[in-house]
Amino acid sequence: MNINPINGAKVNPYQKQLQNQPSVKQKSNQADQVEISAKAKEMQQGNSLVKARQEHVNEIKQQVQNGEYEVDAKKTAEKLKAFFDHRA
């Protein structure tokens, strides 16, 4: 007995799914846009406090490199004691 499939091998079971899928839209030539808020622009410019701190750090670095920086041992000890007393 010979059994022949209906419509033979010409049937594509996925053809119906392909026809039901929405077509892919063509990409438009619009460019992406980014808007930066005033607050974000302000943050990008940097804070004057940060600039002042960086200047102070640079001054101290220069003093250390020149051998001119002197550490006040008493003040350092007081700060360390206060730190560890507060921490405990």
Beta strands, then each sheet from edge to edge (+ up, - down):
end
